[in-house]
Amino acid sequence: MIHSVSFFIQQGSEKEVFRRRHLLRFLLSLATVLLTLLSTFAVEPTKENQVFPLPTPAQDDSNFGSAIQRTMTLLATSTPEHRHPVRILFYGQSITKQKWWIDVANDLKKRFPNADLVIENRALGGFDASRLIRPAEHDLYPFYPDLTIFHVYGGDEDYEAIIANLRRRTTSEIAFHSDHITWQPTHTNADTPDNIKAYEWHNFHSIHWLAKIAQKYGGELIEIRRPWRQYLKDNNLQPKDLLSDDIHLNDHGNFLLASLVKPHLRYNPNFSTDLWKDLVRNYEVGTDVQWKDGKLVLEFEGNRIDAIAAQSNNGNSPQAQILIDGKKPSEFSELYTITRPSEAVGVDWPAIIQVSSEKPLLVEDWTARITEINNDASQFKFEVLGSKTGRDGSGISERKFVSNSGRVVIEPRNWWLKNASEQSGKTTPKGFEIKWQVKPMFADTYVAPIVENPALESFTTLAQNLKNSKHRLEIISTKNGIVPIQALRVYKPPLMPAVVSPQAVPNPSN
């Protein structure tokens, strides 16, 4: 290449050669300056290209990660030969949507490259606990994470109800972080009573109330409020220096939050297994449970059961009939889930934040079509259609809607078109369609998958969201033979009361 450049420079008139030589000298000088600057400001690789100062390490981190060791064990014990599947969900509102979560997710992928990680963020900006509890029916519990990383503002009662639902309906471990600091007292006349009251409430909520919730439900409290305050002091910063507005994080704030969350996501084999040893159990076929006359039977206790495929020597996909308590899984109405409805105009919020039903569901696609609507979406008419049910009735926004089949129920407060219009300034047109699906959390027939990569688990969920009690599973081979199943995995959520009352803890803001 050097010879080619030299040849190019020497071509043409003497004047052109002179001009090219000067241009080359200038470009080489510029490149030298740029390389010098890059070497001067380059960050050492061990600091992961970070330009912000790290927070001071916690004085006592001995308990960090103690409440999430099932997840961390799965991650840490994954090998190239056996990659454990691990599902992690970030859930909350706008703070959870900010890019700090990507830093945390990438850190987990880097530290545990052998794990079969599925990481999602389903947070909804602007949805405090009193709102988030409704779309959580679509987003959170059906996802059935191994670990939920959670933060939300709003009422304590709804916050606790979300945590209780997770522990009652899934085996998910929970790591919830406290509130970052957006304002601090200046001890001047600028400290308004409202600011002081809010500051004290967040202190109490973050340090005391969340600690009680963590203890009650076996959660991992990532307390960031005190280290955030210390970080501001250590680096001579004001709360606004880490914010992009009055509450949301800028790049520096995102870095700090990620830096305070990551130390809790660690594996420590010395921690007790009492919190998680009975949540998920494998029953090995051939050891714990046996095929007999073309049938595999397991008595189990829990609300979910998976079949983990074994390698098949013949390369085909044998099938088996599935029965739970003597019935097809499809006959259990609770084993169907409704997906989050599609977004409203101009926002990333669902147009309906919760859809429910009064009658058993079918696996099908649904559409709600707006037939008439005013400018601010405060009043409208609509009709609903199911891909199998067909036209299923019409309604108006101000009244509770129950479709003709009973498979669609929409409360007036769950329509989010007016909220979207107020947020975006955009109108919802006549004919606008909102879509959702009803999906199965079961399999009536087990079709043995072909295991192409033995390092990855190939599993089929036979039933999810059963009543958390004792059940009987029967797997009946259609050809009276043995279906290649390596193990059956049973999930048993911690037993929690069905109704959660607010904590009887005094709140200094009241």
Buried (B, 14 or more C-beta within 10 A) or exposed (E): EEEEEEEEBEEEEEEEEEEBEEEBEEEEEEEEEEEEEEEEEEEEEEEEEEEBBEBEEBEEEEEBBBBBBBBBBBBBBBEEEEBBBBBBBBBBBBBBBBEBBBBBBEBBEEBBEBBBBEBBBBBBBEBBBBBBBBBBBBBBBBBBBBBBBBBBBBBBBBBBBBBBBBBBBBBBBBBBBBBBBBBBEEEEEEBEEEBEEBBBBBBBBBBEBBBBBBEBBBBBBBBBBBBBBEBBEEBEBEBEEBBBEEBBBBBBBBBBBBBBBBBBBBBBEEBEEEBBEEBBBBBEBEEEBEBEEBBBBBEBEBBBBBBBBBEBEEEEBBBBBBBBBEEBBBBBEBBBBBBBBBBBBBBEBBBBBBBBBEBBBBEBBBBBBBBEBEEEBBEBBBBBBBEEBEEBBBBEBEEEBBBBBBBBBBBEEBBBBBBBBEBBEEBBEEEBEBBBBBBBBBBBEBEBBEBEEEEEBBBBBBBBBBEBEEBEBBBBBEEEEBBBBBBBBBBBBBEBEEEBEEBEEEBEEE
